[in-house]
């Protein structure tokens, strides 16, 4: 019997009315003001990016339980403390997977990410994140204990390859009808979503992810 897998998407939110997404099990809105983290119930997507990520995950794992962790508000940018909170929320809510189609280049926060990833891993959360952004190592995707993802536009949606400790996947979002794929969201953020979806499908069938975490 397949097991229900709980997947968090830390992004711009999720639109549950999108035909490729469907039901969202729950979520949280995150706001950081003057270094203080606050939460609310507004986890709906206003930018579209998180919905594209969720739809791509759903394409590989139709029965997955999706949880929206909204850290992007008016643009696809968030403060580091919001990302760290997403890791904490995933752990405290006993998620199986956390999709981080994003990253941080602030090496001064490395220790904070190391601690947050360790806490999430101890709680049973598998973190999947971009290995690098704009050619630079990304946190937490470049850390041990995280499934690191790279992108290749030549790969199909179900294709993966391994380069050292990095899983490389397609950079294109799930196809939206006749819309040309170039007009939808694309890049390493969607590659992360493909890997999360494949991982969710494997876990739901009782297949261990083994040593793919760095």
N, C-alpha and C positions, 0 to 999 in steps of 0.2 A: 504494500500500500504506500502511495506517495505521501510524504510528509509536507505539511504546509510550511513554507519558508517565508520568514519575515525580513523584508528588505527596506532599509532606510535610504532615501534619496536626499542628500543635503544639497540644495540647489535653490532655484527661484520659486519653488513650490510645485504643485501638481494640479492640473485641471482634471477632475474626475469625470467631467462631461465629455471629454475627448473620446472619440469612438475607439481609439487604439489603447486607451488607458483603463477605463471602467472604474470599478470601486476602489477607493482609497481607504485603507483601514483606520487611518488616523494621522496625526501629525502635530507639529508645533511651529509657531512663528518665532523667530529669534531677532531681537533688536539689541544693539550694543550702543549705549550712550555714555560718553565720558568714562569709558572703560568698564562700565557695569552692564552685565547681561540681564536682559529681561525677556520674558516670553509672553506670547498671546496665542489665541486660537486661529489666527489668520495665516493659514498655510497654503492658501490658494495661489495659483500661478498667475502673474500679471505680465510676464515677459516671454513665456513660451519655451524657454530652454529646459527647465525641469520637466515639463510635460513631454518634450521630445525624448529626454533621457528615460523617463518612466515608460513611455510607449515602446522604446527600443528594448528595455528590459522585459516588458510584458510579451514582446514578440517571441522571445526565447523561452519564457516561463509563464504561460498564461494563467496559472493558478496561484502565482505568488501573491503574498500580502504586501502591499505597498504602504510605506509610511513617509509622509512629506515632512522634511525638516527645512523650513524656508529660511535661508540665510541671505539670499539676494533679494533686494527690494526694488529700487528704481533702476538699477543697472546690475550687470553681472560682476559685481565687486562686493566683497564682504570683509569685515574686520577679522583679524586672526582669532580673536576671542570667540567669535560666532562659530568658526570652524572647529575650534577646540570644544565648544559646547556641543556641537553636533556629535562628536565622538563620545562625549560623556552621556548624551541623551540616548544614543544607540546602545550603550552598555547598560544604562539603568532601565531601559525598556526591553531588554533581552532580545534584541534583533539578531538575526543570523548573519546578515550581510549589511555593510554600509557602503553605498556608492558615493564616491567623491570625484565627480567629474570636474575637478578644479585642483588648485594647489597653492602653495605659499612659497615664496622665495626668500623669506626673512630668516636667515640662518641664526639670528639672535633668539629665535623662538624654538630652535631645534629641541632643546631639553624639554620644553613644554609638550611638544608633539611626541617625543619619545615616551614620556610618562602617559600621555593620553592614549597612545596606541597600545601600550602595555596594559593599561586598565581595560581597554576595550577587548583586547585579546583574551585577558583573564576572564572576562564575562562571556566569552564565546563568540564575540563578534569578529567576523572576517572583514577586514577593511580593504577595499579595492580602489586604487587611486592612480592618477596620472604620474608616470615616472619623472617626466620633465615637462616644462612649459617654456616656450620660446628658446629652446636649446639649453636651458639651465635646469639642474636638478630641482625637483619640486618636493615640498613637504606636505603631507607625510608620505607621498608615493615613493620616495627614495629611501625610506627607512626599513630596517629589518622588521619582519612581522606583518608587512603590507604586501598585498598582491599588486605589483607594479605593472602598468599598462602603457604601451606605445601604440601609435597609429600608423596605418598604411592604407592609402586610398585605393590601392589595387586589390585589396582583399574583399571577398564577399562577406555578407553579414554573419555567416556561420563559420567563417574560416579564422583560424588562429595559427600563429607560429611563435616559436620561442627563441629569443635572442638573449643568451646569457640568463639573467634572472628576470627578464622582462617578457610579458606576454603581449604580443603585437596583434591587433585586431583591426577591423574595418573602421574607417573614420566617418562613415556615413550613417545618418539616422535611419530609423525604420521608414520605408517608403510610404509616402502619403498619397495614395491614389495615383493620379497622373502628374503630380507635382514633380518637376525635375529635381533630382537629389541635390544638385548644387544650390537650389533655392531654400533648402531646409538647413537646420543647424548641422554642422559637421566639424570634424577635428578630433583631437585626442579625447575630448569630453565624451563624445559618442562612442569612441573605442572602449572607454571605461564601461559605458553602459552595456555594450555587447558582452564584455567579459563578465560583468555582474549577472547578466541574464543567463549566460551559459552556466556560470557557477551555481545560480539558483536552481536551474534545471537539474544539474548533477546532484546537488544536495537533496532535492525533493525525491530523488530516486534512491537515496541512501548511499550515494557514491561520495567517498571522502575526497576532499580537495588535496589531500596529501601534502607534499612539501613545496607546493607552488608559491607559498608565501616566502618572501625573501628573508 
